[in-house]
Amino acid sequence: MIKLKESSAVFVGATLGGLARYLLGLYLPTLAGLSLGTLLVNYLGTFLLVFFVKGYLSQKGLSSSLQLALGTGFCGSFTTFSSAMLDLFKLLRAGNYLAFGFYSFLIIVGGLVVAYLSYCLLTSVEGRQ
């Protein structure tokens, strides 16, 4: 059975996340075939999800509807795995293997570094309270 409150929370969060991604994408350039906008939104989304949604705010008792709105809704539509994969595919298809390797590294390792640093920041903030 569809839960109207939770579905509405995801809908509102996704609308705002998609809009934020679109607006950021308008102002961020592409450099040598690499979409800086895709990297930035994925890094920001990772930080928001790890630090705020799954970390700080959930520990502060954020309601499950708000967690859905911010996590599944906002972060889910703000970040973009599919655009990153399309960017990588275009680089491969063009035979630009160096850019492909570099961009793959930035997407995967950069994302993991952001997740780790977000977690470290979260544990640091928790330790001060």
DANORGI-V519117 format. One record per backbone hydrogen bond with DSSP energy under -0.5 kcal/mol. CO is the residue of the C=O (numbers start at 1). NH is the residue of the N-H. Records with the same first field share a line. If there is no record, write none. Layout:
CO = NH, NH
This chain:
2 = 4
3 = 7
4 = 8
5 = 9
6 = 10
7 = 11
8 = 12
9 = 13
10 = 14
11 = 15
12 = 16
13 = 17
14 = 18
15 = 19
16 = 20
17 = 21
18 = 22
19 = 23
20 = 24
21 = 25
22 = 26
23 = 27
24 = 27, 28
27 = 29
29 = 36
30 = 32
31 = 34
33 = 35
34 = 31, 36
35 = 39
36 = 40
37 = 41
38 = 42
39 = 43
40 = 44
41 = 45
42 = 46
43 = 47
44 = 48
45 = 49
46 = 50
47 = 51, 52
48 = 52, 53
49 = 54
51 = 56
52 = 57, 58
55 = 59
56 = 60
57 = 62
58 = 61
63 = 67
64 = 68
65 = 69
66 = 70
67 = 71
68 = 73
69 = 74
70 = 75
71 = 76
73 = 77
74 = 78
75 = 79
80 = 84
81 = 85
82 = 86
83 = 87
84 = 88
85 = 89
86 = 90
87 = 91
88 = 92
89 = 93
90 = 94
91 = 96
92 = 95
95 = 97
96 = 100
97 = 101
98 = 102
99 = 103
100 = 104
101 = 105
102 = 106
103 = 107
104 = 108
105 = 109, 110
107 = 111
108 = 112
109 = 113
110 = 114
111 = 115
112 = 116
113 = 117
114 = 118
115 = 119
116 = 120
117 = 121
118 = 122
119 = 123
120 = 124
121 = 125
122 = 126
123 = 127
124 = 128
125 = 128, 129
126 = 129
